[in-house]
């Protein structure tokens, strides 16, 4: 790709903006963040490795979406995750020539795009690639033998590429202090923390009575540790509902007793109803941030979470001297036994959780707060390049 310096020409024409995301295959947490960024830049094009048509209709509506060579493979939406070794090459071959501002939303390889000299690249980093860094042991312990061998073979190559491509970025935004520390440890770069946006206008309490069931709301991927919850509630013999889909679904169903019910993928309306009705959300994995606990708290329900990762920033633990809480119960170590003990503690607690306090705490992570924090973080870098930042609407001020 020819390298051009676009900075001098910028004041005389409209700024060209590209949003880069690893893949568009469903509206999960990363896609919700991308959607909030896209609202700030309505003229931006979207670049991605793989786009499953119809999976993110509102996000891509009216936009130009450019995909990589991987998207041309037949049925790639069913097996794209297995193409990880080819993703660095595919992301580098995306042609972003002529774009002045590039904002990547990256948990895998999106940050590795190539750009023109003079272009500004801001990366909203959900995490350095978890498959090869912080959580590789969690993945490997639950992989098939063939996949584990393949990952071991390619890990050094992927790590070397990941470190090299980290220098493609001018400014890192981290989705949590947890991830900011990881970015600095692995890549050697400082970052600014901008918590992901939670739709606290949609996720609200309704004042109705809660029901006698616990809830897991999660993609059924290995590192989510939903198997811990299934095993724990097998011992507790308490009702648990699991909303979500993924490669672990069939295995988890085989392990589950009658008191554990799998509901599969559900609409936002059904998810919100379960947030509003559940006794508490059970959150067994270590997440980079974890949007689900905050959505749950926004609906007035407390959270029982493993004491690590993003939960340390989003859940105010029982017993913490904080006038804004408590909003849940944190447990450790990361074992089934500790989860069982935590749920039993919760069952025997006399302390009431205030729906009003839970919802008020969650509003600190709302969409308006995200927009303000995001624009505040990127404003100095834009101005250095002579770029004009977008304006907030009156409701965001």
Secondary structure, DSSP 4 states (H G I P E B T S, - for coil): ------TTTGGGSPPPEEEEEEEESS-SHHHHHHHHHHHH-TT-EEEEEEE-TTSSHHHHTTS-EEE-GGGGSTTGGGTGGGGHHHHHHHHHTS--TT-SEEEEEESSSGGG----TT-EEEEEES-S-TTTTTTHHHHHHHS-HHHHHHHHHHHHHHHHHHHHHGGG-SEEEESSHHHHHHHHHHH---EEE-PPPB-TTTS----PPP-S-EEEE----GGG-HHHHHHHHHHHT--EEEE--STTHHHHHHH--TTEEEEES--HHHHHHHHHH-SEEEE-S--SS-HHHHHHHHTT-EEEEESSTTHHHH--BTT---TT---EEEE-SSSHHHHHHHHHHHHH--PPPPHHHHHHHHGGGBHHHHHHHHHHHHHHHHHHTTPPPPPPPGGG-
